[in-house]
């Protein structure tokens, strides 16, 4: 997993931006494989403590949840920090989820439903690492365990509560879907849009391409990749 010095260098690159705009640009994180040092759905678990990967100690993204409402809000201990959390402001909610690194898809599906049942936000955004709609790459990626669990535990909830946009990552390509509903293109244009903004780098894709989900024209390369000509 990434070391402390890597994060220090990463933040230094943003100091100039903060100086130029005159304030600190807020960040909303979500956990990925390089942050935790594990692949999705690992067979081993990481203990949350002072010796955990820096991501857990550097970036508390929610306040401590108390059983007693009158207690003051405070930053939770490392052991109490969750990889499922949300930020809510005005009529917007941004929900960060965990692609099976520290929390299961099934467990988070229940948490997601409870959260969306109680929010009054009009615009609902979800962000997680491993894509559910992974249309670029080997065919095996299209039916991975992460895809199966995402479609089974999460996608129906996105549809039911009208999630505005889902931001997916991990695959180093740019992707934007047509509106989806019921695991298919929505004819009425009211479905959840699954979007990946991770990277668009020609030296990684082999061509200067933009990968789009469920378009009319696509081509399968000799390497098994589905691309837009």
PyMOL commands that set and color helices and strands:
alter all, ss='L'
color gray80, all
select helices_A, chain A and resi 4-21+33-36+54-58+78-80+105-118+139-143+145-160+202-205
alter helices_A, ss='H'
color red, helices_A
select strands_A, chain A and resi 85-89+92-96+123-130+165-169+174-176+180-181+184-185+193-197+219-220+226-227
alter strands_A, ss='S'
color yellow, strands_A
deselect
rebuild
show_as cartoon
